[in-house]
Amino acid sequence: MDGQNQSSEEDSKDDEKGARSETNSNKPEFSEDEEMLIARMFRLVGRRWSLIAGRIPGRTEEEIEKYCTSKYGLPGSE
């Protein structure tokens, strides 16, 4: 039983940690490779967030747009 409780506690800590990093910074974390690819794709295709997100597995167009608007000070999509 201790093994099951420990595993459950670790899973809960991982969930909290993921939620905390997203909440504290209020923007998703991107690796250096992702940042470079986003910058390159943005220069090529502009604000076509879905095209950029399609090149980065596991990323949504909303995450890409949020990253670009916060990183580069771009006005929102409205």
C-alpha positions as CSV (number, residue, x, y, z in Angstrom):
1,M,0.0,0.0,0.0
2,D,2.8,2.4,0.7
3,G,4.0,2.1,-2.9
4,Q,0.6,3.0,-4.2
5,N,0.3,6.0,-1.9
6,Q,3.8,7.2,-2.8
7,S,3.0,6.9,-6.5
8,S,-0.3,8.8,-6.0
9,E,1.5,11.5,-4.1
10,E,4.1,11.9,-6.8
11,D,1.5,12.1,-9.5
12,S,-0.3,14.8,-7.5
13,K,2.9,16.8,-7.0
14,D,3.7,16.6,-10.8
15,D,0.2,17.9,-11.6
16,E,0.6,20.8,-9.1
17,K,4.0,21.6,-10.5
18,G,2.7,21.7,-14.1
19,A,-0.2,23.9,-13.1
20,R,2.0,26.2,-11.0
21,S,4.5,26.8,-13.8
22,E,1.7,27.7,-16.2
23,T,-0.1,29.9,-13.6
24,N,2.9,31.7,-12.2
25,S,4.4,32.8,-15.5
26,N,0.9,33.1,-17.1
27,K,2.4,31.8,-20.4
28,P,3.5,28.3,-21.5
29,E,7.1,27.3,-21.3
30,F,8.9,26.8,-24.6
31,S,12.3,25.1,-25.2
32,E,15.0,27.0,-27.0
33,D,14.5,24.9,-30.1
34,E,10.8,25.7,-30.1
35,E,11.5,29.4,-29.6
36,M,13.9,29.4,-32.6
37,L,11.4,27.5,-34.8
38,I,8.6,29.9,-33.8
39,A,10.8,32.9,-34.7
40,R,11.8,31.4,-38.0
41,M,8.2,30.4,-38.9
42,F,6.9,33.8,-37.9
43,R,9.3,35.5,-40.2
44,L,8.1,33.2,-43.0
45,V,4.3,33.0,-42.5
46,G,3.5,35.9,-40.2
47,R,0.6,35.6,-37.8
48,R,-0.6,32.3,-39.2
49,W,-0.6,30.6,-35.8
50,S,-2.1,27.3,-36.9
51,L,0.6,26.8,-39.5
52,I,3.3,27.5,-36.9
53,A,1.6,25.3,-34.3
54,G,1.4,22.5,-36.9
55,R,5.2,22.4,-37.0
56,I,5.5,21.9,-33.2
57,P,4.0,18.7,-31.8
58,G,1.9,19.2,-28.8
59,R,1.4,23.0,-29.2
60,T,-1.8,24.8,-30.0
61,E,-2.2,27.9,-32.1
62,E,-3.5,29.7,-29.0
63,E,-0.2,28.9,-27.1
64,I,1.9,30.1,-30.1
65,E,-0.1,33.3,-30.4
66,K,0.1,34.0,-26.7
67,Y,3.9,33.3,-26.7
68,C,4.4,35.6,-29.7
69,T,2.3,38.5,-28.4
70,S,4.0,38.4,-25.0
71,K,7.5,37.8,-26.3
72,Y,7.5,40.3,-29.2
73,G,4.9,42.8,-27.9
74,L,2.6,42.1,-30.8
75,P,-0.9,43.5,-30.6
76,G,-3.6,40.9,-30.0
77,S,-5.6,39.2,-32.8
78,E,-8.7,41.4,-32.1
